[in-house]
Each structure stands twice: as C-alpha cells, then as structure tokens.
Amino acid sequence: MGGCEGPLSTLDPAGPSAEAIADLWWVMAAGSVVLLVPVLGLIALTFVRPGAVGRIGGKAWLVGGGLVLPGVVLSALIAFTFLTGERLLARPGEPAVVEVRAVARQWEWRFGPMDGPLEAGVLTIPAGQPAHVHVTSEDVIHSFWVPRLAGKMDAIPGQVNVLRILAPAPGVYEGVCAEFCGVGHAHMPFVVEAVEAGAAGGVP
C-alpha cells in the first residue's frame, strides 16, 4: 500500500481530474467485490453443502451467474466510466482557461506559454484556474503525468495532445514521464507549480 500515498499517489488527488480518476478506481474496486463475493460464497457452499449447489440447474447458473449478475454490474461500471471521462476532457473555447505548452525530449521536459520561451523542469500555472496543457515531443514518445492533478497524456512527435488540469490551491505537484523512452527515462521528473493568479510568471 506504499503507492497509495505520497507526491505521486493517484489515490491522494489534489485536483478535480485526479479526483474523478480516483473515484473511478474506487467504483471499479467495489464492482469487482460485488462480482467476487458471490463466487467465493458459492465455492464455500460447495464444500459445506454440496447437495444444495447441485440442485440448482445449469441454465440458472448460466443465466443468473453468467449473464444477469455480470451484465448488471458491468453495465453500471461502463456508464460510470463514460460519465467520468466527460469530466476529464479539455473543451475548446472554454472561457478563463490558461493555455500552456509541455515539450518533451530525451531527457527533460520544458514548459511555457503558447507564444513564449520554454523553461526546463517547472510548469507554472495559476491556482484555481483550469489550464490546458498542449503536450508534444521533439524525438520519441514520452508521457506527461502529474498523478495528483490528472491522468497521463502521451507526448508524440509531430502531434499535439491537450490535457486539462486544475490545481485548486497554490502548491507544488510532482510529475514524471509515464512512457518508457530510453535509458534516461527514470531521470525525467518535473513539477507543476500552482501560484496565485497573476503571479504565474507570464501566465495570466
């Protein structure tokens, strides 16, 4: 359970996107328990009262245990997944959104405003305001990931992917490259620094 806490924990969210991902994790875990408990109960019943299990017809097992129960649980999980996914999307034209760049290369990340210089290792955004991070790469595929703020977004050469993040309060949030990109992959940490609005070093 050591991975459930600390600066790179997905189960200790600090922003709405990360909270949505954590909620999805817990709901998926609950769904797996709903499916697992009856199966374990039936296995135990076969040892305690073998005759009781044998009296249930094969069709009932197939329909009830193989179709109805997993169908209901999985349908609910799929619906929740789609609703959660909508909360993670960057929406073009949304007002009051800061647009920033994240450019990866072996073995560093550089960040900055859309039309300004890039700074290595630190992405500065205003706290309490959504930011769209335009993620790309100059060489191989990398992946931008700040676990406590949002899910990961691949950085692909010649392509720009947009990730929505929001840090509700000022602070420093650690990030890593989440796609193996060569021998220096483990040496590509970066931080997202959320500051009071208007103090973000050129980011409005």
Protein Blocks (a to p, Z undefined) as FASTA:
>chain_A
ZZmgcjkbcklcfbfklmmmmmmmmmmmmmmmmmmmmmmmmmmmmmmmmmlmmmpcfklm
mmmmmmmmmmmmmmmmmmmmmmmmmmmpccehiahiacddddddddddddddfklccdeh
iacddehiacddddddfkbccddddfklmccddddehiacddddddfbgcddddddfbde
bjklmmmcccdddddehilgoiZZ
